[in-house]
Amino acid sequence: MSDEVRKKMDIGVDMKLFNQVDVTFDYFCDKRDRILMRRASWPALLGYVSATPWSNIGKVENKGIELGVNWKKEVFKGFHVDFRGNFTYTENKYIDKDEPAYPYVWQTETGKPLSRTTGYIAEGLFRSQEEIDDSPAQDGIGSAKLMPGDIKYRDVNGDGKITEDDQVMISPYGTMPRIQYGLGLNLSYKGFDFGIFFNGSAKRTLMLNGVDPFGSDEGHGDRNLMNFIADNYWSENDQNWDAEYPRLGLTKVQIANNMVSSTYWKRNGNFIRFKTLEIGYSFPHCRVFVSGDNLAVWSPFKFWDPELSYNSYPLQRTVNIGAKFSF
């Protein structure tokens, strides 16, 4: 087998405008060929079973842009402005991937992003046993008996049952954002200085499935119950058909049907973070300041910090007061 081949193209522009604005722009395209992958299109009648050979057959493309802007100017005597911003957009996809002859076109990966979200299309919660009996069987997802309050899925291929064949690309985005950006501003006037910085990301999908408050069947004991589950789950006493969390269970087996990837759990993971703020004043041989980190975050995702996974230690908001001396 030969080595993977990588071809890179980068078109960059660096320029200075009006003797005060620095602009950096890059367009890049990265194509990888002859990626080592297991052959998937070989029919089973060849007898390879699990010993299907590997070949240099994969092709992937990654492209995007990077933009940086820095504006420095003395607006009037003693008053200085320093603004900086950066923006990055990236996207990738499979150009060619050896795939079996899938019965349905939505199962293919060629031409689709590497970082994407695949799952079932949810059609709300089952409202009665009669609705369960009249709907396509979902035995292909979980072995437990379906009950009202469980998630109902769409029979995409129309074969009367819910199986892996009914999974589709429910979002072209995954946990890795397509867009990342930052904005910063520094001001200074005489002895005063002020600095602020924001960063964020966009075109990103987060999934809530798998956040099981019990799950003792995996040997790690009970978990803490997250606030959004405690406040908004379906129960027989509170039959909220728009609940953010479906029927609860004591083990993963009991709610296996509800824990698979689906549009029920899909959320917008975009955010912008108020990263840093610093205000200071400089005396002769001394500068005093107040600074803060991770002061706020704005996002349509309200369940935990959108920049982190649900079981990560959260970022700490800190405020510092200090002084620096020079002699």
C-alpha positions in Angstrom: 0.0 0.0 0.0 1.2 3.5 -0.9 1.2 6.5 1.4 -1.6 9.0 1.6 -1.2 12.0 -0.8 -2.0 15.5 0.3 -2.3 18.5 -1.9 -2.5 22.0 -0.4 -3.3 25.3 -1.9 -3.2 28.6 0.0 -3.9 32.0 -1.5 -3.0 34.8 1.0 -3.2 38.5 1.0 -1.5 40.8 3.5 -2.1 44.5 3.1 -2.0 47.8 5.0 -4.7 50.4 4.4 -4.4 54.1 5.2 -1.3 53.5 7.3 -3.5 52.2 10.1 -5.4 49.0 9.1 -3.6 45.7 8.7 -5.6 43.0 6.9 -4.7 39.4 6.5 -6.8 37.1 4.3 -6.2 33.4 3.4 -8.2 31.0 1.2 -7.0 27.4 1.6 -8.0 24.1 0.0 -6.6 20.8 1.3 -7.3 17.6 -0.7 -6.2 14.2 0.6 -6.1 11.3 -1.7 -5.4 7.6 -1.3 -6.7 7.5 2.3 -6.4 4.0 3.8 -10.0 2.6 4.3 -11.5 -0.8 4.6 -13.2 -1.9 1.4 -17.0 -1.7 1.9 -18.3 -2.3 -1.7 -17.0 -5.9 -1.9 -20.0 -8.3 -1.8 -20.3 -10.9 1.1 -20.2 -13.8 -1.4 -16.5 -13.2 -1.8 -16.2 -14.8 1.7 -14.0 -12.2 3.4 -16.5 -11.8 6.3 -14.7 -9.6 8.9 -11.4 -9.9 7.0 -12.3 -7.4 4.3 -9.0 -5.9 3.0 -7.9 -2.3 3.3 -7.0 -0.1 0.3 -5.9 3.5 -0.4 -9.2 4.6 -1.8 -10.5 7.5 0.2 -10.7 11.1 -0.9 -11.5 14.1 1.4 -11.6 17.8 0.8 -11.2 20.5 3.4 -11.4 24.2 2.5 -12.1 27.6 4.0 -11.1 31.1 4.7 -9.3 33.0 7.4 -9.6 36.8 7.9 -7.8 39.0 10.4 -8.1 42.7 10.8 -6.2 45.0 13.1 -6.9 48.8 13.3 -4.5 51.0 15.3 -5.0 54.8 15.4 -4.3 57.7 17.6 -7.8 59.4 17.2 -6.6 62.5 18.9 -3.6 63.4 21.1 -3.2 60.9 23.8 -6.2 58.7 22.8 -5.3 55.5 21.2 -7.6 52.8 19.7 -6.6 49.3 18.9 -9.3 47.1 17.3 -8.7 43.5 16.2 -10.9 40.8 14.8 -10.5 37.4 13.3 -12.9 35.1 11.4 -12.5 31.5 10.3 -14.8 29.4 8.1 -14.0 25.8 7.3 -15.9 23.0 5.6 -15.0 19.5 4.6 -16.6 16.5 2.8 -16.0 13.1 1.4 -15.1 13.3 -2.2 -14.9 9.5 -2.6 -15.5 6.7 -0.1 -15.8 3.1 -0.9 -19.4 2.2 0.2 -21.7 -0.8 -0.2 -24.7 -0.7 -2.5 -27.0 0.9 0.1 -30.7 0.4 -0.6 -31.4 4.1 0.1 -29.5 7.1 -1.2 -29.6 8.9 2.2 -27.3 6.3 3.7 -24.4 7.2 1.5 -21.5 9.3 2.9 -19.8 10.5 -0.4 -20.4 14.2 -0.9 -21.4 14.7 2.8 -19.5 16.5 5.5 -17.2 14.5 7.8 -18.5 16.4 10.8 -22.3 16.1 10.5 -25.1 14.7 12.7 -27.0 11.6 11.7 -30.1 10.2 13.4 -33.8 9.5 13.3 -36.6 12.1 12.6 -38.6 12.4 15.8 -42.4 13.0 15.5 -43.1 13.9 19.1 -44.0 11.6 22.0 -46.4 8.6 21.9 -49.7 9.7 23.5 -51.3 6.4 24.1 -50.9 2.6 23.8 -53.3 2.7 20.8 -50.9 5.1 19.0 -48.0 2.8 19.7 -49.9 -0.2 18.4 -50.9 1.6 15.2 -47.4 3.0 14.5 -44.4 1.3 12.8 -42.7 -1.1 15.2 -39.6 0.4 16.9 -38.1 -3.0 18.0 -35.0 -2.3 16.0 -34.0 0.5 18.5 -34.6 -0.9 21.9 -35.7 -4.1 23.5 -37.9 -2.6 26.2 -41.6 -2.3 25.7 -42.7 1.1 24.4 -44.9 3.2 26.6 -46.7 6.6 26.3 -44.1 9.4 26.7 -41.5 7.6 24.6 -40.2 9.2 21.4 -41.9 8.3 18.1 -39.8 8.1 15.0 -40.6 8.5 11.3 -40.6 5.5 9.1 -38.5 7.1 6.3 -38.3 4.1 4.0 -42.0 3.1 4.6 -41.3 -0.6 5.4 -43.5 -0.6 8.5 -40.7 -0.7 11.0 -38.0 1.6 12.5 -34.5 0.4 11.9 -31.1 1.9 11.1 -32.3 2.2 7.5 -34.5 5.2 8.7 -31.5 7.2 10.0 -30.8 10.3 7.9 -28.5 13.3 8.1 -30.4 15.5 10.5 -27.8 18.4 10.4 -24.9 19.2 8.1 -23.1 20.4 11.2 -21.5 18.5 14.1 -19.9 19.5 17.4 -17.0 21.1 15.5 -18.1 24.6 14.5 -17.8 25.7 10.9 -17.3 29.3 12.0 -15.1 30.7 14.7 -14.4 34.3 15.4 -13.1 36.8 17.9 -13.4 40.6 18.5 -11.2 42.7 20.7 -10.8 46.4 21.5 -8.2 48.3 23.5 -8.5 52.0 24.4 -6.0 54.2 26.2 -6.1 57.8 27.2 -3.4 59.4 29.3 -3.1 57.0 32.2 -6.3 55.1 31.6 -6.6 51.9 29.6 -9.5 49.6 28.8 -9.5 46.2 27.0 -12.3 43.9 26.1 -12.5 40.6 24.1 -15.3 38.4 22.8 -15.0 35.0 21.0 -17.6 32.7 19.6 -18.6 30.0 17.1 -21.4 29.3 14.8 -22.8 26.6 12.4 -22.6 24.0 15.1 -25.0 21.3 16.4 -25.1 19.8 19.9 -27.1 16.7 20.9 -28.7 16.1 24.3 -29.2 12.3 23.9 -27.3 10.2 26.2 -27.7 12.5 29.2 -29.3 9.8 31.4 -29.8 10.8 35.1 -29.7 7.2 36.3 -28.0 4.6 34.1 -26.9 2.4 37.1 -26.8 -0.6 34.7 -23.4 0.7 33.5 -21.8 0.3 36.9 -21.2 4.0 37.6 -24.1 4.5 39.9 -26.7 7.3 39.8 -25.8 10.7 38.3 -26.8 14.1 39.4 -30.1 15.1 37.9 -29.7 18.1 35.5 -32.0 21.0 36.1 -33.6 20.9 32.6 -34.6 17.3 33.2 -36.0 17.9 36.7 -38.0 21.0 35.4 -39.3 19.6 32.1 -39.8 15.9 31.7 -42.8 13.8 30.7 -44.6 11.8 33.4 -47.9 10.2 33.9 -48.9 12.9 36.3 -47.7 15.7 34.1 -48.3 14.7 30.5 -46.3 17.5 28.8 -46.2 16.5 25.2 -43.7 19.2 24.4 -41.4 18.2 27.3 -37.6 18.6 26.8 -37.0 15.2 28.2 -39.2 12.1 27.5 -40.3 9.4 29.9 -37.7 8.6 32.6 -36.4 5.1 33.4 -34.3 3.5 36.1 -31.9 1.8 33.6 -30.6 2.6 30.1 -32.3 -0.6 28.9 -35.7 0.8 29.9 -35.3 4.0 27.9 -32.9 2.7 25.1 -35.5 3.8 22.5 -35.3 7.4 23.7 -31.5 7.7 23.9 -30.6 7.3 20.2 -29.6 10.3 18.1 -32.7 12.1 16.7 -34.1 15.5 15.9 -35.7 15.4 19.4 -32.3 16.1 20.9 -30.9 18.4 18.2 -29.9 21.9 19.5 -28.2 25.0 18.1 -24.7 25.2 19.6 -23.8 28.7 18.5 -22.5 31.0 21.2 -20.6 34.3 21.8 -18.6 34.6 25.0 -17.6 37.7 26.9 -14.1 36.4 27.4 -12.1 39.2 29.1 -12.4 42.7 30.4 -9.7 44.8 31.9 -9.6 48.4 33.2 -6.5 50.0 34.5 -4.8 53.2 35.4 -1.0 53.8 35.4 0.8 56.0 37.9 4.5 56.6 37.9 6.1 53.2 38.6 2.7 51.6 39.3 -0.4 50.3 37.4 -3.6 49.3 39.2 -6.3 47.3 37.4 -9.5 45.3 37.6 -9.9 42.3 35.2 -12.5 39.6 34.6 -12.5 36.3 32.7 -15.4 34.3 31.3 -17.9 37.0 32.4 -20.9 35.9 30.3 -22.0 33.7 27.4 -24.9 34.2 25.1 -26.3 31.3 23.2 -29.7 29.7 22.2 -28.3 26.6 24.0 -29.3 26.9 27.6 -28.6 23.5 29.1 -24.9 23.8 30.0 -21.9 25.8 28.7 -22.1 25.3 24.9 -18.3 25.3 24.5 -18.0 22.3 26.7 -19.5 18.8 27.0 -22.2 18.2 29.6 -19.8 16.3 32.0 -16.9 18.8 31.8 -15.9 21.0 34.6 -17.4 24.4 33.8 -15.3 27.4 33.0 -14.9 29.7 36.1 -15.9 33.3 36.1 -13.1 35.2 37.8 -12.6 38.8 38.8 -9.1 40.1 39.8 -7.9 43.3 41.4 -4.2 43.9 41.3 -1.3 46.3 41.0 2.0 46.1 39.1 5.1 48.0 40.2 8.1 48.9 38.2 11.4 50.3 39.5 
